[in-house]
Amino acid sequence: MSCIPIEHLDDPRVQVYRQVKSAPVMRRGDFFIVEGSKTVQRLLESRYETASVLLTQKRASEWLPRIPEQVPCYVLPDAVASMLVGFNFHVGVMACGRRQPSPTLEAVFADVSQPATIVLCPKCDNPENLGAIIRIAAGFGVDAILLGPSCSDPYMRRVIRVSMGAALSMTLLESRNLARDLARLRSEFQFELVGTVLNDQAVPLSQATRARRLGLLLGNEDTGLDDETLSLCDQQVTIPMHPGTDSLNVAIAAGIFLHHFTQTLPLPA
């Protein structure tokens, strides 16, 4: 693989890397950016097209043999790389991936005879929390994550970094009408929807059961799940807490809930 030297940051071939700090531009565009050795390698190995790779000179000899011949590889002098806003000069490797359309519920869950677990995030607007939830979900074998319109961009650089690249292997569905999709999951695709709440009236997690097709809803860390969303749930579960303690971070709670539903409980016949 040969490298393409880039001498100036105004070179149009690296424009997408200059936009990396502009979240609205990146979310509306065709591309996303990943950084760091592990996530770049996972992009190269994923189902996503790698549009280009950006290296500093000090990392070029290490990385050039790993990059497929058809992928453009741009190499910046170290001094120029240090001026690229949002680029960790000491990491020295970034890559640009091409977004894919969100799959449909039909494409993922059409076979209702198959057991499945989906995590639903109506409004997870914290990138670090979303990245951690994706990583945890992947670790517990979750089949897909459905994101409401108010969620962080799942292809945001921080989300992918915190997920340790799991966002590139997890099936991610982006909903435009969450209430409609929740209703369809129940009626058409036979999911039982379980809302996670901080409420003494809810079922304690140790007593919660699961159906073969489980949809686990995780609320916004500040406001939880709203009443409309909870009205669509078949049951509400809670992690009992000592009096006077705050609720858990949503990603930590996700790990506890998913361990119970995927590791502790047997899958119904």
Residue pairs with C-beta under 8 A, 6 or more apart in sequence:
1 64
1 65
1 67
1 68
1 69
1 71
1 73
2 64
2 73
3 55
3 60
3 64
3 73
3 74
3 75
4 13
4 72
4 73
4 74
4 75
5 74
5 75
6 13
6 14
6 74
6 75
6 76
6 80
7 77
7 80
8 80
9 18
9 80
9 83
9 84
13 52
13 72
13 74
14 54
14 74
14 76
16 29
16 31
16 33
16 51
16 52
16 96
17 33
17 54
17 84
17 87
17 94
17 96
18 84
18 85
19 25
19 26
19 29
20 26
20 33
20 85
20 86
20 87
20 94
20 157
21 85
21 86
23 153
23 156
26 32
26 33
26 153
26 155
26 156
27 153
27 155
27 156
29 99
30 98
30 99
31 51
31 96
31 97
31 98
31 99
32 96
32 97
32 99
32 155
32 156
32 157
32 160
33 94
33 95
33 96
33 97
33 157
34 40
34 42
34 43
34 94
34 95
34 97
34 157
34 160
34 161
34 165
34 168
35 87
35 88
35 91
35 93
35 94
35 95
35 157
35 161
36 88
36 91
36 93
36 161
37 91
37 93
38 164
38 165
39 160
39 161
39 164
39 165
39 168
40 53
40 93
40 94
40 95
41 66
41 165
42 165
42 168
42 169
43 50
43 95
43 97
43 165
43 168
44 50
44 66
44 67
44 68
44 71
44 95
46 97
46 165
46 168
46 169
47 100
47 168
48 97
48 98
48 99
48 100
48 168
49 97
49 98
50 68
50 71
50 95
50 96
50 97
50 98
51 71
51 72
51 96
51 97
51 98
52 71
52 72
52 73
52 74
52 95
52 96
53 63
53 67
53 71
53 72
53 73
53 74
53 93
53 94
53 95
53 96
54 73
54 74
54 75
54 76
54 87
54 93
54 94
54 95
54 96
55 63
55 64
55 73
55 74
55 75
55 76
55 92
55 93
56 75
56 76
56 77
56 78
56 81
56 89
56 92
56 93
57 75
57 76
57 77
57 78
58 78
58 92
59 92
59 93
60 75
63 73
63 93
64 73
67 73
76 84
78 89
81 87
81 89
81 92
82 89
86 157
87 94
97 155
97 168
99 155
102 172
102 173
102 174
103 171
103 173
104 173
105 173
105 181
105 184
105 185
105 188
105 189
108 143
108 144
108 171
108 173
109 116
109 118
109 143
109 144
109 185
109 189
109 191
109 213
110 189
112 189
112 190
112 213
115 212
115 213
115 267
116 143
116 144
116 191
116 212
116 213
116 214
117 140
117 141
117 142
117 143
117 213
117 214
117 215
117 216
117 258
117 261
117 262
118 142
118 143
118 144
118 145
118 146
118 185
118 191
118 214
118 215
118 216
119 133
119 137
119 142
119 144
119 145
119 146
119 215
119 216
119 218
119 254
119 258
120 145
120 146
120 148
120 182
120 193
120 215
120 216
120 217
120 218
121 130
121 133
121 145
121 146
121 147
121 148
121 151
121 217
121 218
122 148
122 150
122 151
122 178
122 217
122 219
122 220
122 225
122 226
122 229
123 148
123 150
123 151
123 219
123 220
123 223
124 130
124 133
124 147
124 148
124 151
124 152
124 218
124 220
124 250
125 150
125 151
125 152
125 220
126 152
126 221
126 250
127 152
127 153
127 156
127 158
127 159
127 162
128 158
128 162
128 251
129 221
129 249
129 250
129 251
130 147
130 151
130 152
130 154
130 159
130 162
131 158
131 159
131 160
131 161
131 162
131 163
131 167
132 162
132 163
132 251
132 254
133 145
133 218
133 250
133 251
133 254
134 145
134 154
134 159
134 163
134 166
134 167
134 170
134 172
135 162
135 163
135 164
135 166
136 251
136 254
136 255
136 258
137 145
137 166
137 170
137 254
137 258
138 163
138 166
138 169
138 170
139 166
140 255
140 258
140 259
140 262
140 263
141 262
142 170
142 258
142 262
143 171
144 170
144 171
144 172
144 173
145 154
145 170
145 171
145 172
145 173
146 173
146 174
146 175
146 178
146 181
146 215
147 154
147 172
147 173
147 174
147 175
148 175
148 178
149 174
149 175
149 176
149 178
151 174
152 159
153 159
154 167
154 172
154 174
155 167
159 167
160 167
160 168
163 170
175 181
178 229
179 228
179 229
179 232
182 193
182 215
182 229
182 232
183 232
185 191
185 193
185 215
186 192
186 193
186 232
186 234
189 213
190 213
191 211
191 213
191 214
191 215
192 210
192 211
192 213
192 214
192 215
192 234
192 235
193 215
193 217
193 232
193 233
193 234
194 208
194 210
194 214
194 215
194 216
194 217
194 233
194 234
194 235
194 236
194 237
194 261
195 217
195 219
195 225
195 229
195 230
195 233
195 235
195 236
195 237
196 216
196 217
196 218
196 219
196 225
196 236
196 237
196 238
196 239
196 253
196 257
197 219
197 224
197 225
197 230
197 236
197 237
197 238
198 224
198 238
198 239
198 241
198 247
199 236
199 238
200 238
201 236
202 236
202 237
202 238
203 235
203 236
203 237
203 238
204 237
204 238
204 239
204 240
205 237
205 238
205 239
205 240
205 256
205 257
205 260
206 260
208 235
208 237
208 260
208 261
209 265
210 261
210 265
210 267
210 268
211 268
212 267
212 268
214 261
216 254
216 257
216 258
216 261
217 225
217 229
217 233
218 250
218 253
218 254
218 257
219 225
219 229
219 250
220 250
221 247
221 249
221 250
225 233
230 236
237 257
239 248
239 253
239 256
239 257
241 247
241 248
247 253
248 256
